[in-house]
Each structure stands twice: as C-alpha cells, then as structure tokens.
Amino acid sequence: ISKTLSHLEKRDQFPWKSMYLNEILHDFMMYWKNLPTYLYSKRSPISITVLSDLGKEHAEVLGSILKLNFCNTINVVTQNTSYFDFNARKSTNNCDLYVSNHHIAHFAKDKIVVVEDILSPRNIIELRKIIERSQLRAHRNAKTTAANMC
C-alpha cells in the first residue's frame, strides 16, 4: 500500500502517502474482515530440526510439543540418529533453526536455540519471538527479491 501510494503521489503530485497512508491502513484493518488472521496465515513456515542428547524419543517429544504450540508456522524434523556420531553430524539437513536441549559446537550460534529438557513457558516465548523474526526476515528477503525482478 505504501509503495502504491508513493507511486501515485509522484505521478499525481498529490500527497497520497504523506497525508492518507495512516487513514488507509486504518480502514484496511477495520473493514477487511479477518485481515490479521489472513496475513498471519500467509507467513511461510520455517523449518526446525529438533536434536536431543537424551535420544531420538526425547527429540520426538520435543518436536510434538513444538508442533502443538506453533501449529502451521513450523515444519519439524527430529533427529533419527545420535548426534554424538560424527558421520551423523555431516548428514544434518539444512534448516532455518535447530532446537536442542544441549549446546552443539558445530552449528552457528544464531541458528540454534538451547532449551530445557522439558520445554518451559520461557522456552516457548523465546522460540515464538525467534520464529516470528525468522518469518519476517524471510518475507523481507522475498519482497526484496521480487522488487529486484521488476
């Protein structure tokens, strides 16, 4: 909306964006039924790999708790082997975020979140912030890529 109003403002020499952006955004939010829900549903899910030093079953439990809390905003993959095994470390699939109950030295610090063995409310809140930041970053990147293509 902002970009379109800027274009109209330049073309028409009328302050469409300068004067009316907030009012137009207000009207969209007030009169477009379920717009916040619709916009939230358009976010791309991020991929999360769940790792645990307590074994595959524990990783699966953590993954199911994450799915329960974040529904359609994430795609979860759980470890299928021990991460103390060096060959397994090489075969780790690339994802947006790693959630683990222990520190893993061979992953970038900005891609791993260390949680408690049983996810606490604090862990859930921290993960929600990180997931939303990742989704917004992905949206900005997609928007920039699309703008560069035009």
N, C-alpha and C positions, 0 to 999 in steps of 0.2 A: 504494500500500500504506500509506504514511504517513497519507494523508488518511483512508482507511477505518479504520485503527486509531485515529486521533484521534476519529473519529465514534463508534466502538464504545466508546472509553474514556469519552467524555462520557455516552453512553447507558447503559452498564452500571455506571458508577462503578468500573471495574476498570482497572488500569494496563496496558492492552494495548500502547499505543505506548511509554509510558515504560519498561516492562520488557522487552518482547518484540520491538521493531522490529528490532534488530540480528540476533537469532536467526532471525526470519522471513526477513529479507533474505538471510542466510547460507544458509538452507535453499533458498530460491528459486534462488540462484546455484549451489549444489552439486547439486541434484537435478533441476532443469529442464534437460534435455539441450539443449545449444547455445543457451542463453539469451543469452549475449553476442553471438553471431552473429546471432540473431534480432533483438535490439534494434538492432544496428548496421544491419541491412538495412531497418529501419523508418524510418531517418532520411531526411528529404526531401533530394533532390539540390538543390544550389544552382546558379544559372546564372552562367556565366562567359563574358565576351566577351574574346577574345584580339586584341590590337592590336600592330602592329609597324611601325616606321618603315623596315624593310627590305622591306616589301611583303607582298602577300597570301599568297604562297607560304610566306614565313617564318612568318607568323601561323598558317598551316595546320599547319606542322611543330610549332610550339609547342603548338597545340591537340591534335595527335595524341599528343605526349609527355604532356600533362596527362591525356588520356583513358586512356593506358596506366597511369599512376601512380595515378589516382583512380577508375577504373572507373565504378561506378554512383553515386558520390557527387556527381558534377557533370554538368551539361549544358553543352556547349561550343559557342559560336558564334564563328566567326572573321570578321575584317573582310573586307568584299568590295570595298572601295574605299580610296583613300588618305585617311588622317586629317589630312593637311595641307590637304585640301579643306574649306572652311568649310561648304558645304552638307551634306557627309557627316557632319560633327560634329553637326548638328541632327538627323539621322535615326538616331542611335545609339539602339538599343533599350535599355530599362531592364533592368538585370540586377543580381544580387547583388554581383558582383565583376568588376573589369576587370584583366586581366593584360597587361602591356605591357613591351617592352624599352626604353621611354623614358618620361620624365615627360610627362604631359599636364595642362596647367594647367586645362582647363575641366571636369575631373572632381573630385569630392570626394576629399580625401586618404584618407579611411577606406575608400573603395570601390576604390582602385587599388593594385595591387602591381607594382612595377617589378622585373623580373627581368633576368638576363643574357641575351645573345643566344642562348646555348645553356644550357638550364636546368641549374643546378648542384645538387648534393645539398642545399646550404644553401637554395636557392630552393624545392626540393620540401618540405623540412622546414618552412619558413616558411609555404608555401601549405597544407600539411596542418593546421597549427595554426589558420590563418585560416579554412579550410573547416570544421573541427570547431567553432570558435567560432560561425560563422555558422549551422551546423545546430542547435547547442544554443540559440542565440538564437531561431531560427525555431520550435523546439519549445516554448520557454518562452512565446513570443507566442501560439502556437496553444493551448497549455494555458490561458493566461490568458483568451483569447477564449472558449474552451469553458466555463471556470468562470463567466464573466460571463453566459453564455447560460442557465445553470441557475438 
